[in-house]
Amino acid sequence: HHRIYDFVKTALIKIFASPYATVCDLYSGDMDKWDEAQIGHYIGIDRESWENQRKPYTAEFLEQDPSVDNLESLLQDKDIVCCLQQLQLCFESEERARRLLHNVSSLLKPGGYFFGIVPDSSTIWTKYQKNVETAHSKSMVPNCIRSENYVITFEVEEEFPFFGKKYQLKFANDHCLVHFASFIRLAREAGLDYVEIQNLTEFYDDNR
């Protein structure tokens, strides 16, 4: 999982980052992935402050929450806005998701790209529903999906609300499922054009 995740982050940067591009990284973390991209300027926006590191490009950091704070005061000149971690946490509520996407729209220059990575909620929910169907014949309501590598535990309910549907991974804190149709709708309302949503494994197979 982590190997594919790291590959996808690197591949997305190679696909979208042009030389001397201005990049805005929401919930910034893994700056090292940008070192070989020959970007011109990096802006990291996170709830926690980051110390500047010596990089082959200029960098600045803003201590703000992209799904809570209004970032419209920043110039609309970014070639790329990305969110390679924690994007799913913005789907705790429609208000947070809407704020994030309006910030993305206000940051991007015309023709710029926004990309991010979230757990595949469609796959997770489909697997959970199959478990529910199997267990109903045994008068049980399961609240988890198990494999050799992980356990995903849900709150016990049989509906998939568009926002705030939380689950836990055995090696992580709470996450929220992202309802992709709602994501696309809110992005369109913010002035963004939908290009593509692809499963991580499929992306890996297409780009390795």
Helices and strands as residue ranges (DSSP letters): H 2-16, E 22-26, G 31-34, E 41-46, E 58-63, E 78-83, G 87-92, H 94-107, E 108-116, H 121-136, E 144-146, E 151-154, E 166-169, E 174-176, H 180-189, H 200-207
